[in-house]
């Protein structure tokens, strides 16, 4: 079982400058993911010919309106925020109790997200305007600051697998055989702070996705984020992730689907072919976890700027918001918050909430009132 140490998120011995640098990376990673998500949201279910017909030969080039909101995020960013909340509350629990199962704490965070989608579990449903909600009860799952942000209470095409698995969850292992991209698109916060990012993300992916490839892909993405957060150059981080993924697949006796996908992404980049809808679709469409990971790696490796990468990642016939979000996580971390075009980083939906979560995750600004330790 993974253990969270509070030093993994807010080490007391770090200099102010070092912590500020960590915050800038985390903020860039999470805001970057939200921007990529929002760029892909309007075309998530459109084919490339349909995108080109609607937006012109270049496809999507800027934020637009989706779900009636300019720069709207989807379930990808929502679940990423609740992953971050679970990580923060895991630290709070460790500090309060001296022990913690972080996977269980993250699962409770996901159940809070589930309730924002209008879904019931065996736990009583909560709404921020419910006057009868006992805010200080330790037996309720729906508490803390994040869930009180009413803009999160919007259903943005959530994945059926995540909804069904969390609605019926009775343990820490999903009862399905899915390897959908919902297993991987939400785990970037784990890579930013966890001491064992691969293992913890793998277990957190297992909360909703029962297929080993979905779980391994989740671990691989978090591991890639962790390498980048610690200063690795992107190609080196990808090679490190490929080696780690092969090791994990071998240790567990799993098929080498994720490592093969990462290798194909690396080889596509090495051919120095500019990403197009056609070259991206040779890696898949991103509806399953290993394909979303491969597309994101390929687009990030091929990008000269943040904008280059995320726009490539959303202009294809597949799962545009997830591949956009994951590419945005990678490039936002590399380029930092200031490297994201200002009109995107400032106008994407929930930008202030995302920045606050990034600070609470990395700067030691979280409080027990906002993140109760259970």
Secondary structure, DSSP 8 states (H G I E B T S, - for coil): -----THHHH-TTS-HHHHHHHHHHHHHHHHHHHHHHHHHHTTTT--HHHHHHHH-TT---S--EETTEET---HHHHHHHHHHHHHHHHHHHHHHHS---HHHHHHHHHHHHHHHTT---SS----TT-TT--TT-TT-SS-SSGGG-GGG-------HHHHHHHHT--SSS-SS---BGGGTTT-HHHHHH-TTHHHHHHHHHHTT--SHHHHHHHHHHHHHHHHHHTT--HHHHHHHHHHHHHHHHHHHT--THHHHHHHHHHHHHHTT----HHHHHTT--SSBHHHHHHHHHHHHHH-SSHHHHHHHHHSSSS-HHHHHHHHHHHHHHHH-GGGS-HHHHTTSTTHHHHHHHHHHHHSS---TTTS---
